[in-house]
Amino acid sequence: MPLVAAVVVSAPDAHAIPRFAIRTGLPCSSCHESPTGGGMRTAFARNVFVPRWLAMGTGPAEPDVTGAVEIGERVAIGTDLRAGYLYQNSPRAELADTSSWTLMQADLYLNVDVSRHLGFYLDTGAYGGFEAWAAMRPYGRPDHRDLLIRAGRFVIPFGLREPNHGAWIREGIGLGPTDRDNALEIALANGRTTAQLAISNGTYGDSFLDANGTGAERRPYEMAVSARLTWQPRIGPLRLLIAASGMANRNASTQNPIFVPALFAGSESATIGQGVNEQRVGLALGAALGRLGYRGEIVGVHDRLRGGDHRSLAGYVSYQELSLTIVRGLDLAATYEFADSDIEFRRGRVDRLGGIVEFVPIPGLELWATVRHSFGDDPDYLIGGSRDDVVVFAHLFL
């Protein structure tokens, strides 16, 4: 197993699916190199989990990708390629619908074990999926207890990393496919408990610098702090996952994406450029019993605008999922999302219902289809701007 397999659990994230972690009782780091999930898979995922647990079949399967991505004992490569069809229906007649075939993701990963205690990871993608970090493990290879320290550019530890980046608990609050940040992180695992703490720039999108303001109005650097605590207990055959997350971001250059433009009058939008102090709090719960699985997550966001009348904004989003494994390799799921962009004034509520079919016929190939419908009192408050979404794609991965 490469050294930088980390301590816990683009276009869509690279197959970091929380329901699998809940169902198996394994931390997401069992299958992904990154502490926050997604990206390159570990040797365990390539050679054991994917062929024997994930891909379709009724019994143990022989892995057919062993060695295909491993160069000697210290270097491994991986890939994610997603291509498919996207349809988005706008709620306004003056705006055109989106109906297009598209290449959603093309990422190449490199993982290098420099020594037992030091590793390097690189992810370069076609659509801003750039991630690079070095990780140090003072105690060598992971065991029952593990400590990992990493520095570089990566996804910060917050919430469960839902694979569909269009979910409101991901892109809807600023954790989309390009929302990586320059950061320093410490992660500690002890049995079924994992704790992570990171200090970062607190930027949105694919920005490499904390470049707030312009010219003489440029503000000084003020960091963001994020943390996540995960516990995965078992009660007989019932497997549970309980997680709590928090983030404080001072002097962000814009409001959180949950606060859609419809919340602002014309003059108020100018105050955003003077800085935003933000706090996020998230709670997640997962449960699995045999073929059945449940996952729920809620995130609250509070932004305080530093300019003008120091206006304060508060909102929250939630995600619920019920899943059923028909046979190994074929999962069905129903989802419900809720968002309220303005708790104080009781406006901006939207709901979204969805369905997912996921099929993994052979190791290295995933077929995915999802349909979602949003509804609410005012289309101006739809996060992302679309009423109906249909996404169908094929995913090739190593």
Buried (B, 14 or more C-beta within 10 A) or exposed (E): BBBBBBBBBBBBBBBBBBBBBBBBBBBBBBBBBBBBBBBBBBBBBBBBBBBBBBBBBEEEBEBEBEEEBBEEEBBBBBBBBBBBBBBBBBBEEEEEEEEEEBEBBBBBBBBBBBEEBBBBBBBEBBBBBBBBBBBBBEEEEBEEEBBBBBBBBBBBBBBBBBBBBBBBBBBBBBBBBBBBBBBBBBBBBEEBBBBBBBBBBBBBEBBEEBEBBEEEEEBEEBBBBBBBBBBBEEEEEEBBBBBBBBBBBBBBBBBBBBBBEBBBEEEBBEBBBBBBBBBBBBBBBBBBBEEEBBBBBBBBBBBBBBBEEEBEBBBBBBBBBBBEBEEBBBBBBEBBBBBBBBBEEEBBBBEBEBEBBBBBEBBBEBBBBBBBBBBBEEBBBBBBBBBBBBBBBEBBBB
